[in-house]
């Protein structure tokens, strides 16, 4: 029984880890796409400013 619990915990940790890896890769891919397009870069800076409550001049 304990081995089954250990296995489930390990599999859960692995799934969480790979989920974070996939999320980080997705963010990197999104950053790359945004960086390639100046309009999207401007939009991202404005969205970041809105998210941080900083007015953009």
N, C-alpha and C positions, 0 to 999 in steps of 0.2 A: 504493500500500500504506500509506504513512504517513497519507494522508487517511482511510483506513478506520480505522486505529488511533485517530486523533484523534477521529473521529466516535464510535467505541465508548466512548472515555474520556469524552467530553462527555455522551453519553447516559447513561452510568453515573452520572456526577456529578449529572445532572438527576434521575435516578430516586432517588438517595440523598437529594437535597435535598427532593424532593416527598414521599418517605417520611417524612422528619423533620417536614415541614409537617403531614402527615396525622396523625402521631403526636402532635404538639403540639396539634392541633385536637381529637383524641380525648381527650387529657388535660384540655383546657379544658372539653370537653363533660361529661366525667366529674366534674370539680370542680364544675361548675354543678349537675349532678344531685345530687351529694352535698350541696352547700350548701343545696339546696332541701329536703332531708329531714334533720331533726335527728338521727334515729336513725342514719342513714347517716353523718352528720357525727361523731357520737360513736364509731361503729365505725371511721371513718377515723382519728380521733385515737388510738384504741387501737391500730389496726394500725400507725400511724406510730410510736407509742411502742414497740411490739414490734419494728418494723424498726430503730429507733434504740437498742433495749435500754434504754429509759427507763421506769421503773415509773410507772404512772398511779394516783394516789391516788383 
